Amino acid sequence: METKKRILGQEHPETLTSIENLASTLYDQGQWKETEELLVHVLETKRRVLGYEHPETLNCLDNLASVVCKQERWKEAEELYVQVMETTTRILGPVHPCTLNSTCNLASAFYSQGRLKEAEELDVSVMEAKKIVLGQEHPDTLASIANLASTYLNQERWKEAEGLLLQVTATRKRVFGNEHPDTLNSMANLASTYRRQGRLKKAEEQFVQVIEMEKRVLGQEHPDTLTSMNNLALVYNDQRRWTEAQKLYEQVVETEKRLLYHEHPSTLISMGNLAMTFYNQGRLKAAEELFVPVMEKQTRILGKEHPDTLTTMANLASVFYSQWRWVEAEELFVPVMETRKSVLGQEHPDTLSSMKALASTYANQMRYKEAEELLMQLVNIHRTTLGEDHPFTASVIDYLALIRKNREESQRQSGENRFQHGLREVPEGLSVQLQDVLQQFALARILENGNHSEERLPRSLNTLQKNDDVDDFGTDEERLQLALAMSREVDDLNDIDNTDEGTLRYTFVMSIGANGKNTDEEEPRRGLAPSTEGDNGNDTDEENLRYALAMSIEDDGNDTDEEELQRPLALSIEGDGNDTDEENLRRALAMSIEANDINETNEQRLHALILAEEENDHEGIGSRN
C-alpha cells in the first residue's frame, strides 16, 4: 500500500484496492475503528473520482455499513444499507444480484437489532427472488435459505428452522460434497437448532462429527473449528458436564490468544464463556476474576454500548447476584438495561432479559414495588409482541404473582413485628390468659385487614385504665366491658362491619355471653359458628382462651397445647395438622415460593430465573451469509 501510494498516487484505483485489502485484514482482527477510518477515506475518494452511484463506490459503502454494524451502531448501518439498496434498485433493478445482496444485508441489520419480523419479510423476498433468478441450488440461494432459518431460530420457530436447515444441508452435501465448508457450516447450524430444542444428545453427536471433519479439512486452529468447539462446550454446559466444557473453552482461549491476540473480540468472547463455566461450577471467585478484565477490555476496545460488553456486564452482575451482593449487581444491571433500551430498543430480547434480571435484584432487596413495575412492563410487551398464551408471557405472569405473594408475606410479617412492638404498651394487671386473648384478637385484625390495627390495641386498653379493678379482670362483666371498649374503638375507625354477626364474633372471642345451656359435648363446637349461646360463665381463663383460639383457627377445641400451636401453621399451608413441625415448615416454604423442589429457597428460585435469561453465551450459529 505504501509503495503504491508513492508510485501511483493516493487516488489511483490500485492504491485504493490496497487500502481496502488492509481494511479487510483489520476487519478480520476485530479492529473495527481502524477499519472504519480506512474505508471512510476510500469511500470519499471513490465518490470524488468515480461518482456516488458507481458500483465500486456502492460496494465500498456496503462494506462501511458492515463495519458500522459490527460496532452495533444499528441506525447508522441501517441508513447506509438503505442507501445502497435504493440506489442499486434504481440503477440495476430490484432482482439484480447486487440489489438482492444489499437487501440481504439490510435484513441482517434488522436481525441484529431483534427486529425479526422485518428481517423475516426481507429474507423471504430475497430467497424467493434468488430461487427465480439464480436457481434453487445456487450457493447464494442456499445462503438466503440459511439466513431465513436463522431468523426462525431466533423466533423460536424450531421446526421451521430445522426443516430449512435440513434442506440446505442435504442440497449442499449433494452439490458441494460432505466436507465442503458451506456443508459443514449448515451441519453446525442444524446441531445448534437441536440444542435450542433441548435435544442435547443429537446436538452433541452432530457437533462431534462436524469438529472431526473441520479439523481434517480446515485444520485444528481454523476459526470455524474453534466456533464448533465453542458450541460443543455449550452443549456440555447444558448437560452439566462442567469439566468437559471447561477443557474445550480453555483450549479455544489458548488457541485464539496465540493466533489472534489477547484482546481480539473473539478471544474475549471465549474468555467470557470460560468464566460462565466457572460460574456454573459454583466457582464464583474464579468467574469474577475472569469477567472483570474481560469487561474492562471490551469497554475500552468495543465501547460501553457494544452487545459483547453489555453481555459481560450482565454476567458479572449475575455473579454478584449469586453472592447476594445486591447493590453491586444492581449497579451493573441498571446501565445494561438502560443501554439496551436505547441501543436495541425496548422490545429486544436482550433488553427484556435485563429487565427481568433487574426485577429479581429489586425483589431480593425487598423493593417489591420497583420489581412489580418492571414485571408489569414485561407482561405488557410480551402480550403485545408474543401473545397472551406464549410461554414467555406465562412465565413472567407467574413470576409477577410470586413477587406479589412475597410482598404480601413481607407485609404480613412486618405487621406481626409492629404488633409485638405495640404490645409493649399493654397495661399491667391483666391476667396472662386474657393478654393472650387480646393478642389473638389484635393479630387476627392485622392479618385480615393488613392495616395498623395493632396500634389500636393500646388505645382500647387505655380506655379501661379508668377501671380501678384492673387487677381483678377475669369476670364476665369485666370482660364484657373490655370487649365493648375494643369494639367501640374499632368501630370508630370503620375497621369492622357493624352487623350482628360481626359484633357477636368479637364478643365471642372475648369469651362473654354465657347462658349455661350447652352440654360438655356441645361446648367445643361453639368456635365453629357465632352463637348467642355461650358457656355457663364458670370456665377458667385457660378454658376461655382455648375457646378463643378455637374460634380464631377453626378447630375443635380438644387438641393439646402443642397441637394448638401446630394447627395455625397447618391451616395456613392447607395441611391436615398432623405433620411434624419440620414437615409443616417445609410445606409452608414450598407453597410460599411455588417451588417444584420442596428444598428450594426463595433466593435459589430467583437466582435460577436470572441464569435462565442472562447467560447469553456466544454460540456463533449465526453468522448470516
PAMI-658347 format. One record per residue: x, y, z of N, C-alpha, C in turn; residue in one letter. Coordinates in steps of 0.05 Angstrom, whole numbers, plus 5000, padded with zeros to 4 digits. Example, Ala and Ser with C-alpha at 12.3 -4.5 7.8 and 13.67 -1.06 7.14 Angstrom:
BEGIN
526448865156524649105156526449345156A/525749555142527349795143525850015157S/
This chain:
BEGIN
501649765000500050005000501750255000M/503850265017505550495018507050534992E/507950314980509350344955507550444933T/505050344931503250444910502450734915K/502250814940501751104945503951274934K/506451184937508751344929508951344898R/508551114886509051084857506551174841I/504151064849501751114833500051354842L/500451424867498851644878496651554897G/495651734913493651674934490951584923Q/490251684898487551634888487551434865E/489851304860489851104839488150864847H/486550744828484850514835486350294849P/488850234840490250014853491150084881E/491750344886492350434913489950404931T/487550484921485150454936484550154942L/485049984923484649694928486449594950T/489049694950490849604971489949704999S/488849945000487750045025485449875034I/483649805015481449635023482249355032E/484449255020485448995029486449015058N/487849235064488749265092486349295111L/484349435102481949465118480649195123A/480649015103479548755106481048585126S/483748615126485448475146484848575175T/484648835178483948945204481148865213L/479348845194476648755200476648475212Y/478248295199478348025209479648005237D/481248205244482448205270480748345291Q/478348435282476548575301477248855307G/478948975291479749255296477849445280Q/475449465291473249595276473849895271W/474850035291475250325287477350385266K/479550235267481650275247480650205219E/478949985217477849915192476050135181T/474450245199472550455191474050705180E/476150775193477751015184478750975156E/479750735150480850685123478550685102L/476350565109474150545089472850825085L/472750985105471651255101473451415081V/476051375084477951515066477551415037H/477251145034476851035007474251124995V/472151125011469451205002469451494992L/470651665007470751954999472251984973E/474451834970475951854945474451754922T/473151514925471551404903469151574895K/467951704914465651884908466652114892R/469052214899470052444884471052364856R/472352134854473552054829471551904811V/470051714823468251544806465351634807L/464551774828461751864830460251694851G/458051804861456551684883455251414875Y/454551384849452951154841454650944826E/457250974826458950774813458850514829H/458750284816458650024831460849994852P/463250094846465450064866464950244890E/463750474885463050654907460950534925T/458950414912456750284927457850044943L/459649894931460849664945462449754969N/463849974967465350084990463450175011C/461250305003459250395022457950155037L/457549935023456449695035458349585056D/460949585049462949485068463149655093N/462949925088462950105111460550055130L/458250005118455849945134456349695151A/457749495139458249245154460049305179S/462049485176463749555198462149705220V/460449885211458850035230456949845245V/455949645230454149445242455649285263C/458149215258459749065277460149225303K/460049485302460249655325457549705338Q/455449565328452749585338451549865337E/452450025317451250285312449050235291R/446850115301444850005282443550205264W/442850435275441450635259443250735236K/445750785242447550885221447950665200E/448250415209448550195190446050165173A/443750185185441250155171440950375149E/441750625156441550845136443350795112E/445850685118447650625097446650405079L/445650195091444549965076442150045058Y/440450215070438150305055439050475031V/441050635035442150805013443150624991Q/444650414998445750234978443450094963V/441549984978439349834967437650004948M/437050244956435450424939436850494913E/439450544916441050624892441350394873T/441950154883442249924865439549844852T/437449884868434749814857434150004833T/434750264837434150454816435950414791R/438450354795440350334773440350054760I/440349844777440749574767438149414766L/436149494781433549354782433249194808G/430849124815430249004841431248724844P/431648574822432548294824435448254816V/436948474812439748444806441148334830H/443148154826444548034848445648234868P/446648464858447748674877445448784894C/443148834882440848934897439948734918T/439848474910439048264929441048244952L/443648274946445648254967445348484987N/444748724976444448954994441848925011S/439748804999437348755014437848555036T/439448355029440148145049441648275072C/443448455066444948595088443148765105N/441248895093439349055109437748865128L/436948625117435548435134437348355158A/439948325153441848255175441948475196S/441748725187441648945207439148925224A/436948875212434448835227434648595246F/435748385236436148135252437848195277Y/440048345273441848405295440448585316S/438548745308437148915327434748775340Q/434348525333432048385344429448445330G/429548585307427148655292426648425272R/425848205285425847945270423547935249L/421348075254419248075235420048215209K/421348445212422348585188424548425174E/426248305190428348135178427147905163A/425147785174423847555161422647635134E/421247865133420047955108422047995086E/424348115093426448155073427747895065L/428247715085429447455079427747295060D/425147295064423347145047423447255018V/423347525016423347644989425947594974S/428247604989430847544976430947254968V/430047074985430146784979428546724955M/426046824953424346764930425546874904E/426647124906427847244882430247084872A/431947004891434346854883433646584872K/431546454882430646204870429946234841K/428646464834427746514807430146594789I/431846774800433946884783436346704782V/437146584804439646424806439146124805L/436746044814436245754815436145654844G/434845424848434345304874436945224888Q/438945144872441345034885443845214883E/443445464874445645654873446645714901H/449245744905450345794932449046034945P/448546254930447246484942444346424951D/443046264935440246184943440246024968T/442145834970442345674994443045845019L/444746045014445546225036443046375046A/441346465027439046625035437046445050S/436846185043435145995058436245965086I/438845935088440145905115439646155132A/439746395120439146635135436346645145N/434446555129431646545138431346345162L/432846125160432845925182433846055208A/435946225205437046355229434946535242S/433346675225431246845235429146685249T/428346465237426346285250427446185277Y/429946125277431246015301430946215324L/431446465319431346665340428446745346N/426546665330423746695336422646445350Q/424446255356423646005369421745845352E/421845875326420245705308422045475300R/422445295320424445085317424044905293W/421544815289421044625268421544745240K/420644995237421045125211424045165206E/425545245226428445285223429745015217A/428944815231430144545226429544445198E/427144495189426444405162428044535140G/428444795143430144945123433044855124L/434144815148436944735151437344455140L/435444275145435644005134435744015103L/434144195092434044225063436744335053Q/437744545066440244665057442544465060V/442644315083444744125087444743905066T/442343795060442143585041443043675013A/442243915005443044024979446044074977T/447144194998450044244998451643994998R/450743785011452143535010452143424982K/449843444969449643334941451243494921R/451143764924452343944904455343984910V/455944034936458744104942460343874954F/459043684966460443464980460143485010G/460643265024460243255053462143435069N/464543485058466543625073467043905063E/465244015047465544295038464944475062H/466444695065466044875087463144965090P/461745025068458945105070457244875081D/457744635073456344405083456744375113T/459244395121459844375150458544595166L/458444835154457145065167454145005172N/452744905151449944845154449444615174S/451244415175451044205194451344305223M/453244495226453644615253451144775261A/449944925242447545075249445244885256N/445044665242443044465248443444355276L/445944305284446544205311445644405332A/446044665326445244875345442244875347S/440844825326437844805327437044585345T/438344355344437744135362438144215391Y/440344365395440944445423438744635433R/437944825416435845005425433244865432R/432744635420430344485425430644295449Q/433044295461433644115483434343835475G/434743795450435543525440438543505442R/439543485466442443525471444143295461L/443043055463444642825454445042835424K/443042905409443242935380445043165373K/444843385388446543615383449443545387A/450043395409452743315415453943145393E/452442945384453342765363454042915337E/452243115331452743265306455143445308Q/455543575331457843755335460443595334F/460443365347462843195347463643125319V/461643045303462142975275463243215259Q/462043445263462943685249465743765257V/466343745282469043825292471143635280I/470643385280472543195268473043255238E/470943325224471343385195472743645191M/472043845208473344115205476244095212E/477043935232479843905238481343785215K/480043595202481443455180481543635155R/479343785149479243945124480344225128V/479744355150480444635153482944665172L/483244475190485444495209484344535237G/486044465256485144465284484844755294Q/486144945282486145225292484545405274E/482945305255481345475238479045595254H/478345845248476145975263473545815264P/472845685242470345525241470645285260D/473045165262473444935280473145035309T/474345265315474145375342471245445350L/469745545330466945615335465345365342T/465845145327464444895333465244775360S/467744805367468644715394467244875416M/466945135411465545305430462645215433N/461345145410458545055411458244785425N/460144605421460044355435460344395465L/462044585472462344655501459644745513A/458144895496455444985506453644745511L/453844545494452244305498453044175524V/455644145529456644035554455644195578Y/455644455575454544625597451644555602N/450044535581447244465584446844195597D/448744015593448643745604449943735632Q/450843965642452243985668454843825668R/456043795646458643665644460743885644R/461044005668462644255670465544215663W/466643985672469543945668470143925638T/468543785623468943755594468644025580E/466644175589466244445577468644615583A/469644605608471944775615474344715598Q/474944455593477244375577477044485549K/474744475537474344575510474744875509L/473545015528473745305528476645395532Y/478145255550480945325555482545285530E/481945075515483445015490482845235469Q/480345315467479545525448480945795456V/480845865482482046115491485046125484V/486445905491489345905486490045925457E/488445795440488945805411488446085400T/486246205409485646475399487646675409E/488546645433490646835443493146815426K/493846575417496246535402495946635373R/493646565361493246625333492346915328L/490647015345489547285342491247465360L/490047545382491547675403489747685427Y/490947765450489547735475486947905477H/486848115461484648295463482748285439E/483048085422481348055399478447995409H/476448105397473648065406472947775409P/473847595390473247315393474547185417S/477047275422478447175446476947255472T/476047495473474647595496472047445500L/470647385478468147235479468746955491I/470846825482471446565492472246575522S/473746775529474446815558471846845575M/469946995564467447035578465946765581G/466046605560464646345562466046165582N/468746175584470146025604469346115632L/469046385635468246495661465446385669A/463646365648461046255654461145965663M/463045815653463345545662464245535691T/466145705698466845735727464345795744F/462745975733460346055747458445815751Y/458045665730456345435731457345225751N/459945215755461145025774461045135803Q/460045375806459945495832462545625841G/464345655822466945775828466746075822R/465246205840464446485836466846675836L/468746625853471146795855472746775829K/473146535818474546505793473046635770A/470346615770468746735749469047035750A/468947155774469147445777471847535768E/474047395775476747485768477147475738E/475647315723475947305694474047495681L/471647535691469647715680470648005681F/471848075703472648365707474548455685V/476848315680478648415659477348405631P/475648195626474348185600472548425596V/471048495617469348725615470848985610M/473049015624474749255622475849275593E/476849055582477949065555475749115534K/473448985537471349035518470349315519Q/470249435543469449715545471349895531T/473949845534476050005521476149965491R/475849715482476249655453473649695438I/471449585448468949585434467049815442L/467449915466465650125476463650025496G/462550205512460650135533458050025522K/457350105497454650025487454749785469E/457049665466457249425448455849185462H/454349025447452948795459454748605474P/457248565464459048385478459748495506D/460148765507460748895533458348865551T/456048915541453548905558453048625568L/453648425551453248145560455148075583T/457648165580459548105602458748255627T/457848505625456948645648454648505662M/452748405646450348265657451248005671A/453147865659454047615671455647665696N/457247875697458647945722456648025743L/454548165735452348235754451147985765A/450847775749449647525758451547385779S/454147425776456047315796455647465822V/455447725821454847885846452247795858F/450247755841447547675850447747405865Y/449247225854449446955867450946975894S/452447185898453847225923452247405942Q/449747465934447947645949449147925952W/450748005933451848275933449948445915R/447548495927445348605911446048885900W/447349055916447849325907449749325884V/451849165885453749145862452449025838E/450648835842449148725819447448935806A/446049085823444249295813445849505797E/448149575807449849785794450649705766E/450649445760451249355733448649305717L/446649185729444249125715442849375705F/442849595720441449845712442649955687V/445250005685446350115660446049925636P/446149655641445749465620442949495608V/440949505626438249535617437749795602M/438750015613438250275601439650295574E/442050195572443550205546442150025525T/441349795533439949625514437349745505R/435949885523433550025514434050225493K/436250385496436850595478438050495452S/439750285454441150185430439549985415V/438449785430437049565417434049605415L/432949775433430049815434428849655457G/426549745466425249635490424249355485Q/423749275461422649005456424748805448E/427248875447429348685440429548475462H/430048225455430248015475432248065497P/434548175489436648235509435648455529D/434148645519433048855537431148735556T/429348565547427348435564428748265585L/430848125577432447965595433548135618S/434648365611435748545631433648645650S/431248705640429048805656428348595677M/428148345669427448135687429548095708K/432148105700434348075719434348295740A/433848535731433748765750431448735769L/429148645758426748605775427448395797A/428848185791429647985810431448105831S/433248285823435048415842433548595861T/431648745850429948915868428448735888Y/427248515878425748345895427348225918A/429848165913431548055934432448265954N/432048515946432548735965429948825978Q/427748665974425048725984423948985974M/424949065950423849305937421749215917R/419549105928417648965912416149155892Y/415749395900414249585883415849625857K/418449675859420049715835420149455818E/420349225832420348975817417748935802A/415548995815412848955802412549145778E/413549385780413349575758414849475733E/417249365737418749255714417349015703L/416348835720415048595710412448655696L/410948865704408548945690409249045662M/411449195660412349275633412949035616Q/414248835628414948595613412448445603L/410548425621408048285614406648425590V/406548685592405248835570406648805544N/409348815545410848785520410548505508I/410648295526410348025516407547975505H/405548095518402848065508402548185480R/403848415476403648545450405248405428T/407648315435409448205414409047905411T/408447765433408347475431405547355435L/403847505449401147405453400847305482G/398347285490397647215518398546925524E/398346745505398846465511401746375506D/403546565499406246485494407646405521H/409346195520410646115545412146335559P/413446515544414946735557412946915572F/410646975560408647145573407747005599T/407146745597406146595621408246595643A/410846565635412946545656413146815671S/412947035657413247295670410747345688V/408447265679405947295695406247125721I/407246885718407646715742409646845761D/411846955750413847075766412747325780Y/411147475766409847715778408047625802L/406647405798404947305820406647225844A/408947105839410747025860411747275875L/412547475861413547725873411347845891I/408847855880406647965896406147805921R/406347545919405947365942408147415963K/410547445954412747505972412347785986N/411347975970410848245982408748226003R/406548085998404448056017405447916042E/407047706039408247566062410047756078E/411547916064413248116077411648306093S/409448406081407748586096406448456120Q/405648206117404548056140406548036163R/408947966156411047936177411648206189Q/411648416173412048686183409848766203S/407348686196405048746213405348606240G/406248346239406648206264408848336281E/410948436268413048576283412048836296N/410348986280409249226291407349166315R/405848936312404048856334405648796359F/407848646357409448586380410548836393Q/411249026376412149286387409949426402H/407449416392405249546405404549416431G/405049156435404349026460405949126483L/408149266477409749376500408149576516R/406049686503404449896516401949776530E/401649506530399349386543399549436573V/397349536586397549596615397949346631P/399449376653399949156670397349096686E/397248856697394948786714393048586702G/393248556675391548356662392748076666L/390947876669391947606671393347526645S/395247336648396747246624394847136603V/392746986612390946866593389447086578Q/388547296593387047506580388747666560L/391347706568393147836549393447666523Q/393547406527393747226503391347256485D/388947276498386547306482386547566466V/387547786480387748046466389748026443L/391947886447393847856425392647706401Q/391147496407389847356385387847536370Q/386447696385384447876373385848076355F/387848216366389148426351390648306327A/391948076330393447956308391547876286L/389147766294387247696273386347936257A/386048166270385248416255387548506236R/390048476245392248546228392348376203I/392048116207392247936184389947966165L/387648036176385248056159385148316143E/386048536156385848796143388448906132N/390648796141393248896131393749186138G/392449286160392849566167394249586194N/393849816206395349866231393549806255H/392049586255390249516277391849486303S/394449396301395949346325396349606341E/396149836327396550086341394050156358E/391750036351389250096366389049946392R/390449726395390249566419391049726444L/393349856444393850016468391750236473P/390650356452388650566456386150446469R/385350196460383050066472383450006501S/385849916508386449836535386650086553L/387650306542387750546557385050636566N/383050576550380250646557379450506583T/380550276588379850126612381550206637L/383450386633385050476656383450616677Q/381050716668379350856687378250666708K/378250406702377150206720379250156742N/378350196766380150156789380849866795D/379249686783379549406790381049256768D/383049386755384549246734385748986743V/386548976767387848726777385848496778D/383348556779381348336782380048256756D/381248336733379948256708379747956706F/377547866696377047576693374147506695G/372547686707369647626709368247686682T/365847576680364347626655363847916650D/363048056672362348346669364748506659E/367048456672369448606664370348536636E/370148286628370848206601368948336581R/366448366589364548496572365248786568L/366048926590366949196587369349226568Q/371149046571373549046554372749006525L/371048806520370148756492368748996480A/366949116496365449346486367349576480L/369349616497371249836493372749796467A/373649546463375149486439373349506414M/370949416417369049436394368549716386S/368149896406367750176400370150296387R/372550226398374950336387375350256357E/374750006350375049916323372850026305V/370350036316368150136300368550426292D/369750586311370150866305371950906281D/373750706276375550726254374650566230L/372150486230370950336207372550076202N/373549956223375249716219373749456217D/371249456228369749206225366949276215I/365649076204362849126196361149156221D/358849296218357249356241354849166243N/355148926233352948736233352848586260T/350548466265350348296290352448076290D/352847956266354747736265357547826272E/358348066262360948176269361248236298G/359148356310359248416339359448156355T/357747966348357747716362360447576361L/361747586337364347446334366347566353R/366547836354368547956372367847906401Y/365147916407364347856434365147576442T/364747386423365347106429368347066433F/369947206418372847186421373647256449V/372247456461372947546488371647366509M/370347146500369246946519367147066537S/365147206526362947316542360347206532I/358147276546355447206537354746916544G/355046836569354446566577351546526585A/350346296578347746236589347645956601N/349845806599349945556612348245336601G/347345356576345545156565346844946549K/349344976542350744776526351844546542N/351744316530352844076543355844086539T/357243896554360143886551360943806523D/359343646510359943566483359543796463E/357543966470357044196452358944416456E/360144446480361944666486364144706465E/365644496457367844546438366944646411P/364444606404363544676377362944966373R/362845116396361945396394363745556376R/366345486375368145646359367745626330G/366145426321365745396292363645586280L/361945696297359945886286359146076308A/358846336302357946526323355246446333P/354746476359352146406371351546586394S/348946626400348246786424348446616449T/348846346445349146176468352046146475E/352746196500355446166508355745946529G/357845976545358245776566356845856591D/357445726613355945786638357346006654N/359346126644360646346658362546256679G/362845996682364545896703367245786694N/367745806668370245696657372545856667D/374845726669377245866676378246036653T/380246216660381446376638382746196617D/383945976626385245796607383245676588E/380845606599378745486582377645696563E/377345946573376446156555378446206533N/380946206540383046236520382846026499L/382345766507382145556488379845596468R/377545696479375345756461376045976442Y/377446176452378246396434380046296412A/381946126420383746006399382245836380L/380345686390378645516372377245686352A/376245916361374846096343376746206322M/379146286330380946416312382146236291S/382345966299383645786279381745566270I/379145586279377145396270377845106275E/378545046301379044766307376844656326D/377244426337375044316353375444356383D/377544496391377944576418378944356436G/379444116425380243896442383243836441N/384743966424387543886420389243976443D/391543866445393443946465394644216458T/396244336477397444586471399344566447D/400844346445402644316423401144296397E/398844146397397244126373396044396365E/395244546386394044806380396044986365E/398544966374400545136361401145046333L/400944786328401544686301399344746281Q/396744766291394544786273394545046256R/395145286268395145526251397045496228P/399345376233401245336210400045136190L/398844916201397744726182395544846165A/393845016178391645136163392745326142L/394845476149395845676131397045556106S/397945296108399145166085397444946075I/394844936083392944736074393944456081E/395044426105395844156114393544036131G/394143806142392043676157392543696187D/394643846195395143896224396543666237G/397043446223398243216236401143176230N/402243346212405043316205406843416228D/409343346226411343446245411843736240T/413143866260413844146256415544186231D/417544006227419344036204417744006178E/415843816177414243776153412544016147E/411344136169409644366165411244606154N/413644636166415344866157416144826128L/416844576120417644536092415344576073R/412844496082410544546064409944836061R/410244986084409745276082411645406064A/414245336065416245446047415645376019L/414945126014414345035986412145195974A/409945245990407645395979408345685975M/409945805994410546085992412146155967S/413845965958415446035934414545875910I/412445725912411445575890413545415876E/415245275892417545135881416744845874A/418044735853417744455847419244285866N/421544385875423144235895422544355922D/421644195941420844305967423244415982I/425644345974428044445987429044705975N/427744815955428645045941427945305956E/429945475961429345725975428545945956T/427546165968426946395951429346495935N/431646505950434046605936434746425913E/434546165916435245975895433346005871Q/430746045877428846065855429346315839R/429746545852430246795837432846775822L/434846645835437446615822437146455796H/435446245797435046085773433846245750A/432146435757430946605737433046775723L/434846875739437047025727438646865707I/439446625716441146465698439746395672L/437146345674435746265650435746485629A/436046735639435746955620438447095613E/440347065631442647245628445247105620E/445246855614447846725607448846835580E/447146825559447846935534450646855523N/451246605526453846505515453746545485D/456046615473456146665444456346405429H/454446355413454246095400455646085373E/455646305360456946305334455246175312G/452646125318450946005298450546185275I/450446385280449446535261450646705244G/452946625239453946815221452246795197S/450647015193448947025169450647095145R/449946975122451646995098451247275086N/
